[in-house]
Amino acid sequence: AGAGFVPRLHAIGNFAVAQAARTLATIRAPHASIEHVLLAGPEEIELLAACGAIVSTQPGFIPTYGPAMRALGLDAGLRAIPLRSLLRGGVALAISSDHPCGPLDPLHNLRHAVTRRMPNGEQFAATEAVTQSEAVHAATAGGAAAVGFFGEGMLRPGATADLVVCSGDPFVESSRVASTWVGGRRAWPRATA
């Protein structure tokens, strides 16, 4: 951090999350992030808020890891993929895919931040769900902040026009990304000459 590098720490369980947050609080690394944070309790969430790191987490993991986490009882004693608790605790939140380890589809991640549905249809740690607008904010402005573009990731006059256009409501399962625009120009699908 003293040499100008921005720490990007990976911490999955509550002990690792606490260690990462304490470390970042000690070294005072602005704009640092902690990836994953799949399990945390109130103490870890306080430490995350105090260290000022952005938490980049992956609700898209719920269908894959939710059943095993529930079978182990991890969602009973700890807050699992604690989106609501992080926001309530004042932690800056980003939603990412962690591709190739997780699903690349950004709409999959948005939907699971809100629905938290496992393959059997049950909700996983339902109290940790966020609203649709909170999910969109975490995936856009939160994602931009997590990679150092603070105050970006929102549509407004004069902003860089990086955006996606969906075929319908992004929270409806049948909707897909129809096009991607970077710097105001369509980047996908590529225009044919």
Secondary structure by P-SEA (a helix, b strand, c coil): cccccccccccccaaaaaaaaaaaaaacccbbbbcccccccaaaaaaaaaabbbbbbbcccccccaaaaaaaccccccccccaaaaaaaccbbbbbcccccccccaaaaaaaaccccccccccccccccccaaaaaaaaaaaaaaaacccccccccccccccccccccccccccccccccccccccccccccc
